[in-house]
């Protein structure tokens, strides 16, 4: 076993940031390098926060996509109008893949079938997608603030 403690990446970045803020920054005399040391510390702290939350965000993203696919499937199954096959396929792919590419294909399918869906139905469906995408942005902004 090595004689050092192995830190998680987020903890390592936080430790480097703390060293920059408490040891290196104050020891530097010139204004510009001092500012750069402090700004580097801020960047490292933000990155550490992003790394620390990455697993939680990935889990939440998968859950959101699963719930979005279920909501869309319910909407399509309870609709009185026929649903274009391309849109049904995109919802099925989203439920199966649950990734960014499948969301993009779903959005493309929604816009491609907009005239078939009608404006009210289109806006209802795209609104569901937008709400989930907004939730993702809100999660990611936690460490950006």
Secondary structure, 3 states (H helix, E strand, C coil): CCCCCCCCHHHHHHHHHHHHHHHHHHHCCCHHHHHHHHHHHHHHHHHHHHHHHHHHHHHHHHHHHHHHHHHHHHHHHHCCCCCCHHHHHHHHHHHHHCCHHHHHHHHHHHHHCHHHHCHHHHHHHHHHHHHHHHHHHHHHCCCCC
